[in-house]
Amino acid sequence: MGENILGNQIGFAFKKATTWHTPVACGAGDGILVLPGGGIVKSQPIEQDPGLGDGGFPIYRDLGNIKDDGKQAFDARYRAFELLWAMLFGTAGTPAQQAATAAYLHTLRMAASTNGLFGTAVYNEVSNVLEHASAKVKAIELSWENGSWVKAEVDFLCDDEALNVGSGTNTVATFANVTVPDSGHRIHAGDAIVRVNAQSGGALGSGDVIAPTGGSIRFELPIEGLYVAGGGKKIDEPKLGAGDGQYKVEVNLKMPRYGDAAEAFRAAFYAKTENKADIVFTGPIIESTYAYYWKFQFPRLIQTKEGRPEHKKGRIPYDITLEGMLAAVAPTGMTGLTKPINLDIMTTLATDPLA
């Protein structure tokens, strides 16, 4: 269920866990189709003894700290990412069923911390399993170019990796129980509608639609893995606390040519005009009039740099970079929304992804 290696299929699964350093068995509905390349990788370097007098070659094998992290790429899908997004936002809850249909609305909002939220990440390599007992979601970045599929790159921080061959919590035999909730419904760049206007302006409407050729959304937590006594050279759970830094929310929009909307953004940058925006990806109908969708809302965005159009002949593109900030009050049309990023997902998952 993912990339191929030696003609065989690679599988990936992620399941919520409860005790750091303790894996849980992945099973039905925990699989996600991965893309080739990258992934979570373990390293543990040999630390040479700086003491003098032992000759020109190292003799003793002193292993340093374990580092286990990486970025896994996926095709974004309307169904299958609810848990990963909920881990990053920190809150989820029971979704709201739409009428008496199979459509359920998940409302994800930023929590003060994601402490206690992590999972077990597993790669099935056909003859063995790579098991990351405790994996924390540090960031998710969506990126797209018009005419192609939306990519999702997930940054994981993990405690350690185990190579399970015939035994362990997750094995090739147990991975046979893993199923993918949806192997279709990929999100296409053509599904996107982008609306932007002044942060102090009226509610977003049809007159605020802009047409970028591509873009990206990145949501990152200010967490890091610390090595503590009794941890066996593994990191403790990355947690958020006072002094750990700030969330990072960044939106990049690639305008096809300098002029119209792009020129207005450049003028707004110099005028220090703040913005609000929403980006909605809408997929096929689930049932009745209810369709799959991911709706991102940004109540306060600030341009962080001038795109600076390239001085050349022909079409001149223009990139817009905006950073999400906390809004003092919810702007018009975004009642109750002040956090830098907010996400509503319409899907067929009928339960709380963090339950």
N, C-alpha and C positions, 0 to 999 in steps of 0.2 A: 504494500500500500504506500508506494512512494518511489524513490529512485531505484534503479537497477544496479546490481553489482554482480559481475560474473554470470550475467543472465538470470539472476534471481532477484526477487523483490525484497526491498527494505521496508520494514514497518516501523511506525512511530506511534506511541501512545502517551497520554498525559492524564493523570488522575489525582484529584485532591487527596492530600495526606494530612495526618494530624500530629505526628511526633517527628521532630527534626532528627535526622540520621536514621529514621526507620522507614523502609519502603513499604508501599502497599501494592497489591496485585492489580494490574490493569485488566480490564475486561470489556464487556459489552458497552459500546458507545464511547469508549475512551480513545479510539484511533483517530488520527488526523493524517491526511495525505501530505507528504513532504516533497520538497523540490530538491534536486541534486545540489551537492556542494555544501560547504560549511558544516554547521551542526555543533553540538556540545562536545568538547574535547578535553580530556584530562591530561595534565602534565605534572610531573614531580621531579624536579631537577636534582642532580647530585651536587651537593655543596662541598667543594674541596676544602680540606683543612688548611687554614692559613699558617699553621705552625711550621717552623723551619726544621731541617735536619732529616727529612724522610726520603731524600733522594729526589730524582727527577720525575718519578711517576707516582700517581696517587695509588694507595693500597686499599684504604678503607672506603666503604660505600656508605657515605652519610647522605641519606635522602632528606631533602628539604620539605617545605610545605606543599600540600596538595592544592593544585589549582584546577578547577573543573567548571568551565563556563563556555559560552559561545553563542552564536546567532544562527537560529534555524529558520530557513526560508520556506514559505508555503504560498500556494495560491490562496488568496482570501476567498472564503466561502460564506454564504449567508448563514449556513448552519454548520456548527463544529467549533466555533471560536468563542462561544459564550463563556466558558470557564476561564480561558486565557484572559479575555477582557475583564472579567469580574475579578480575577486575581490582581490585575493592575489597578483597577479603580478602587477596590477594597470593599465595595458594597454591591449587593444585587437584590435579593428578595424574591418573593413569589411573583411570577409574572402574571399579568392581567390577561385572561382569556378574552378574545374578541368575539362578542356575541356567543354563539354556540358552535364556533368553528374550531379548526385545528391551528389557528393563529394565536400566538401569545406574545405580548409586549413586555420586553425586559427593559427596565429603567436603571441604567448604571450611572452612579454619581461618585465623585471623588471623596474618599474617606480621609480622616486625619492620618491614618497609617494603614499599612497592609500587614501588620504584625500577626503572625499565626496563620497566614495564608501562603501555602506552598503545596507542591505536589511531587509525585514521582514521575520522572520522564524515562521512557524506555525505547530503545532501538532494537528491533529484531533483525539480526543479520543472517537469518536462515539456520545457520549451524550453531549460533550462540546469541546471547542477549547482552546488550550493554545497558545496565541499570543505574540510573542516577537517583539514589534514594530520596534525596531532598532537592527540589529545584524551585527556585524563586523566579518569578517573572519580573525582570527589571525594566523592560521597555518593549513597546511594540511600535513598529514603523510601517505604515502603509505607503506604497508608492505606485504610481500609475502613469502610463503614457497613452494618449488616445489611440484607439485601435487595438489595444492589448488588454490583458487581464491584470487585475489589481494584485500586487504582491504584498505579502505580510511577512515581515522579518521580526522574530521574537528573540529578545536577549534573555538568556537564562544565567542565573548564578546558582551553582550546585555545590553540595558538600563533598561528594566523591563519586567515583564511577566503579561499578563492579562488573567483571566479565563473568557472566553466569553461563556455565556449560553443564547442563544436566541437573543443576541444583540452584537453590536461591528462591527468593520470593517471586521474581519474574523469570521465566525460562521460555525456551522455544515451545514447550508443551503448554504452558499457561497462556502464552501469547495467542494460541489458537482460539482463545475465548474473546480476544479483542475484535471488536467490530467498529467500522467507521459509520457515524450517524448519517452522513450524507456524502456521497462521492461525486455529487453533481453540484449545481447551483453556485458555480464560480462567479465572483463579482467582476464585471467588465467595466473598463473605464467609461464606456458609453452609457453606463447606468447612472452616472453622476450628474447632479445638478448643484452648482456652486452659486451661493448668493452672498454678497458683501455690501454693507453700507456703513455710514458713520455710526459710531457707538452711541452717540446721542440722538440719532435719527429715529424715524418711525420704524414700525415692524417691517421685517424683510418681506419683500413682495416680488412679483414678476419683473418689475423694473430694476431689480437689484441683481438679476442673473448675469454672471459673467461666463466667458467661455475659454478657460485655459486649455492648453494642449496636453497638460499633465500636471502632476503635483505630488505632494506627500504630506502625511500627518505623522508626527512623532510625539509619543507620550512616554516620558522616562521618569522613573523614581530615583531620588537621591540616596540610593542604598549601596552598601558595600559589605563584603564578607570579612569578618574579623576573626583572627586566630586567637583562641582563648585557651586557658589551662584546662586540661582534661578533654580536649577536643580531638586528640590523636592526629594532629597536623591537618585537621579539616576545619573549615570555617564554621562559625556559629551562624544561626539564622540571621540573614541581613534584615535589620529592623530600622524603622524610622523613629527618630526621637529628636529632642531639642538640639539644635546645632548641627543636624545632619545635612542641611542644605535645603534646596527648594526643588519642587517638581519642575520638569521642563516640558512645555507644550509648544511645539513649533509647527507652523503650517507654511508650506512652500507652494506657490502657484506659478506655473509657467505660461505666461501670456504669449500668444503666437506672434504678435508684432507690437512694436512701440507705437502707441496711438490709442485713442479712445480710452478704454478702461485702464490700460497700462499707464498712460500719461496722467490720468486722474490719480492713480496710486502714487505716482512720483510727486505730484503736487501735494498730496496728502502727507507724504513723508516730510516734506519741507515745512508744511504747516503744522506738523506734529498732531495731525488729526487721528484719533483712535478709531478703530473699526469694531464691528461685530460681524459674525458670519455663521452660516450653516452649510454643511456639505452632506448631501443625501445620496446614497446609492440605493436604487430601487430595482428589485428583481421581479421574478414571475409571481403570479397569483398563488397564494397558498390555498385559499378557499373563499368563496363569495367575492367580496371586493377587497379582501385583505391580502396584500402582497408582502413578500420578504423585503426588508430594508434595514440599512444601517444609517442612522441620522446623527451626525456630529453637530453640536452647537457650541459656539465660542462667543460668550457674551462680551469679551473684551480682548481685542487683538491690537498689538502695537508693532508697527514696522520697525525692524531692527537695523536695516541697512538699505541704502539706495541700490536698486537693481543695476543702474548705470548701463544704458543701451550701448551695444557694441558699435563702434564707428566703422561701418563697412557698407558696401553696396548691397542691394537686394533687401530681402526681408530681414528685419531686425527684431529678434525676440526680446522679451523682458521678463526677468524673474522677480517675484515678490516674496519676501520672507517676513513672516509675522510671528510674534511670540504671544502665547496665551497668558493672560494675567488675571488676577482676582478682580472682579468688578465690585465697586463699593455698593451699588444697588443693581438689581436686575434691569437690563435695558428693555425698552418697549418691545413687546412681542416675545420676550423670553421670561415669562413670569416665574419667579422663584429661582432663576439660574444666575448664580454669581461665580461659580467655580470656573477655572480656566477652560475645562473641556467637559462635555456632557455627551453621553451616548445612549440612544434608544435603539433597541434591536427588535424587529419583528421577525419571529421565527416559529418553528414548530416545537421547540423545547418547552414542555409544560411545567417544569420544576425549577426551583432556585438552583443555579449552577454551583453555588457555594454550600448547598445543603449537605 
